[in-house]
Amino acid sequence: MSFSLRLIPLLPFAGATVLLLFGRAFSRQWVHLIACLAIGTAFLVSADAFFTALPAAHESGGLHDIVWAWFASGDLKVDLAFRMDALSGVMCLIITFIGTLIHIYSAGYMSHEKDYARFFAYLNLFCGAMLILVLGDSLPVMFVGWEGVGLCSYLLIGFWYGQTANANAGKKAFITNRIGDFGFLLGMFLLFSATNTLDMPGINAAAKAGAAGLTEISWMGQPVAFWAALFLFVGAAGKSAQIPLYVWLPDAMAGPTPVSALIHAATMVTAGVYMVARLGALYLLSPAAMAIVALVGAATAIFAAIIGFAQNDFKKVLAYSTVSQLGFMFAGVGTGAFGSGVFHLYTHAFFKAGLFLCAGSVMHAMSGSGDITKMGGLGRKIPWTHRVFFVCWLAICGVPIFSGFFSKDAIVAGAFATHVFGESLSWVGPVVGTVLLLAALCTSFYMSRLYFLVFSGECRADHETQHHIHESPIEMVGPLVVLAVGAGLGGLIGFPGGLFGHEEWNLLGHWLEPVVGPELHIPHAVEVTVMAASTAVAFVGIFLARAFFGGGYREPAHQFARSMPGFVALVRDKFRVDELYNFFIVRPLRFVSRGLFVIVDRIVIDKAMVEVPAAIVGVFGRAARWFQAGDAQRYLATFAIGVAAIFYLATRPPAPDAFKVTIQGTAVDVDARGVAGTAGRTLLYDFDFEADGTVDRKGSSPTAHFVYEGTGTYVIRVTIKDPRWGTSTRLEQKVRIQ
Amino acid sequence: MGLLGWIALTPLLGALLVMLVPKEEESIHRGIGLTVAIGTFLASLLILGDFDRTQAGFQLVVNRPWVASLGINFHLGVDGISLWLVLLTTFMVPLTLFSPQAIGLRNIRVREFIIAMLVLETGMLGAFLALDLFVFYVFWEVMLVPMYFIIGIWGGERRLYASIKFVLYTLVGSLLMLAAILYLYAQVHTLTGTWTFDYATYASLMLPRGPQMLCFGAFALAFMIKVPLFPLHTWLPDAHVEAPTGGSVILAAVLLKFGAYGFLRFAMPMFPLAAWSAGPAIAILAVIGIIFGALMAYVQDDVKKLVAYSSVSHLGFVVLGLLTLTAPGIQGGIYQMLAHGISTGGLFFGVGILYDRRHTRRLDDFGGLWAKMPVFAACFLVIVLASVGLPGLCGFVGEFMVLLGTFTAGKTWQTDGLPPMFWSPMLLAAISATAVILAAMYLLTMYQKLMFGPLDKPENKADHVRDIHGRERWVFGTIIVAALMMGLWPKPILDRTEASVKSFVTAFRERLLDADKNPNAPARFFPALPAAEKTALNTNPVTP
């Protein structure tokens, strides 16, 4: 079924183009009006497509819109085409809805910024690229969005380009993402060589059918599907900030806060999760690849959560929290619970966008500072921000009824109940589930620490800053409230109705079913146990944090820091992973490149291979120059030498090249006469008929006769001497006597 | 003369016209130069109208006797392989002449510069269109002379060193090629009894293995220097650094393309067995070039040198693509040539602007320029991203197709019944693909050092560091539109290369398989010359 899906990304692109070209001529009101209209309309079109057109098209694989044939060659055919099925539809709604809210928020947040139009142009551009990413019908089209969002992230992190730290962070993000893109490319190539197509439906169909190209063993005992899935996951890990490629995301917080909310929390960073869910059929072919995805996700979830304990920058805490929550999502899709992964993606988009926008609002109030050690007691001064943060905080901690509870619970329960890993890897599910529960405990702890340090107790800021604390304007608070509603109640959309015998209560699972397959069936006992455990974990974390940080830093917190100073410093320094990468990768690469430049290009090629031969030629040139100095005597001397040389060569016996041999029985006649114009000269001939060193005939006669004693092969050697010049020439010829 | 003849020779006529105008009338020189170049571009668009994309062979052929007694014909034609390179040439030359920075800071001898550019254009167009090896060789050498003067007269401080290095490198290759052409000339005479330089005849001449290797070596050396392929690349950074902006743009955008074009048009079809034997070595050199060029670019502190090394890396992809002997590989390689022409040409225009404003090319002298020249910074960013290979811009399509073609080459060879062209194509593709990371590293680092960071150096704050304006904006606007169009809508270009590339692959395979069966058979024709052609040759036997 066709629908002008192209409108959805085109609207924000059009907004971006107008703003980039003419933005500086517009007033601020026009700039944000254009930008918000562009993305808002895209939301309406997406909603129209999703709710009115899509339900009729589930059977035919969703809505499909071919813009034009992009490139083709041989078997390779790539159309610039979009497809909306339930999965990409849900993504579209999330992106455009939260995108619209953040555009509105930005109108307030960035109101003092001088490069207003450029900011909104980038935001629009980002939304367009993100929509291409989710709507792309083939991997290359998805890759356009994939790299496009990376570019916008680069531009927005470096929005305040005047500061070197921001520019560095942007570059780091782009390059780290490119490492992932390298994996994405190889994954695409592998899939193409296995299935001969790059269209998502084609790949998924081949995977579902267990195509031979995908299942044949390729390397190290693993099938092609494993390697393709693994390489694509490298791409996902880059974009979605998973171990070991997560390092760019915390640095990315240097960008404006709405950007952190939109790009580095709600949308772009979830692209990897989306891709794995999109190619779910491929991942299901290889339990080993699934296990890697799940384990990396779980490890990232707990690792980043631990780092979150000791960060003192508001946005840094949220950044590591995002890394950790993305780990949850990967654990979800990695255990085969694609729907749950996407569910968490959706709830996280709301509560994390809410948290980030609250961070922006708090920093707005605190004159731009994000240092939580200098905050405290803000609850009374900025009540609306506080209320919204409160709801989002409970959501991320996983307190029941709030959205995060349902989605996190679905992932953890799925991990315990899954069967995708088969016999040999059956340990993966429980391990992932346990680690996730621990990570949920950590999450609850560091988020509560953040909440208490910022909002409870007395304010620790200096007097000047305190004086300026104020609630944000309506265009900032409005979107916050909407997000809070979503963060609070949004989880009901994926209500685990199975628990009450009403599968259909899980509306999201029902929507996604045509794409990612039916929800995993989770046994009653597992479901209930996990729910109890995760509720307990959430409250334990909150109460622990309250004991440490309720109303400001308390004695237990100081005590803990004193008892393990080394560990606390290590966590505060983020386990020094950046330093590790710098020492083992970045600096060696530069060093090696510089060395190669000096040694290979400068010395080996330019000196040894170019200048040395040139110098040799130069020596001959200088020698030749000596003869041409314009000195008559030198010319005469050379002339004389030349004449002598010519005379010598003319009179020298030219080397005869063959003599005649006539065989009669055992007798031979050798005739070396006039072999090469030797007439008129007195020459001496030595004949050696057996080439044994004894001269048989000798004299000035050029002919000789000889009789052999027996048959066989002999070599006749004739030496011609010129007594005048003392030169001699030796000739040989083989004869066979029968 | 036919359309192609006029297109090739119009710039030369323009150059003659410029010579007639008195020396002082610089604006008239510029006017004539630009008019002629634009006229040539418009005329070349006519080719596009007449070109039949379904035909694999040469079209719009012009064939007139030139030196009849030696069998030299002024024989021109265009096919899917040369079509877009011709258009790239006619597109880039007027843009260069239009750019205010083309001559560089030493704004002297405007008349001579324009003459040199126009003669250069004739040389390039003739060499792309030539179907007679003698004519090709003449145009090939014609290109060399104006470029030598452009670097040597309008270049920077070490212009003499650079120009001589450029000429020596190129001459070494081209003289060996001349020797090989003459050898073929004699061979063809032995076989057919006629003296001819006709390309089609040469392309079906099949030499025994030994002479084939030697002739391929001679041709390949000339082309490897031009690409340039590692380790024959060191003339390029020097030439680029010293050349004026216009020279760098044309050198990067068009001249370097003759390396890959030569492989595709001459070295590979004429000597399939030798090309196949040397395939693994050349493929490895190409991959080394891709990585090595990128690493070198990463550590340069001169912007122009950095861009020059990035060319080494990008053109390695082209050669790798051609060697895959698969449709995506070769079409991707051709596309990469065009994309590189646009993006690297644009980069050199950008460097020209920087040099014009700041009189320096050292990266450390810049910083924070976005605040001073936002429009330029934005334009330059688009061009940088095109060069990085961002999808949606021109650089991506070619690179993607080459890598995909290389990665799947093993399978394609198997189905095509072609003996492997080189070893472990998957591994080579994977190694080459790391260049997508390296390209982001060196180009974004460069961009950051130029445009981002605090604007703290007094020289950068000075008033003469103006944003681009007037004609400069048009130049960058044109480049950006081209880069976007090539990125989003490559189909029209790829469609017109497809038939020729497919027939190239088939012909190469047939000839290689035949040569492989009896490598030591004496020189012969495969496939046999068409009877009509043979008689046509025989009815007019000439002896020199």
Interface residues (C-beta under 8 A of the other chain):
Chain A: L20 W68 A69 W70 F71 A72 S73 G74 L76 L80 P140 F143 V144 W146 E147 G148 L151 Y154 G158 Y161 G162 Q163 T164 N166 A167 N168 K171 F174 I175 R178 I179 D181 F182 L185 L186 M188 F189 L190 F192 S193 L589 R590 V592 S593 R594 L596 F597 V600 D601 V604 I605 D606 M609 V610
Chain B: K165 P231 T234 F292 L295 M296 Y298 V299 Q300 T326 A327 P328 Q331 G332 G368 W370 A371 A378 L385 L390 P391 G392 V397 F400 M401 L403 L404 G405 F407 T408 K411 T412 A429 A430 A433 T434 V436 I437 A440 M441 L444 T445 Q448 M451 F452 G453 P454 L455 L488 W489 P490 K491 L494 E498
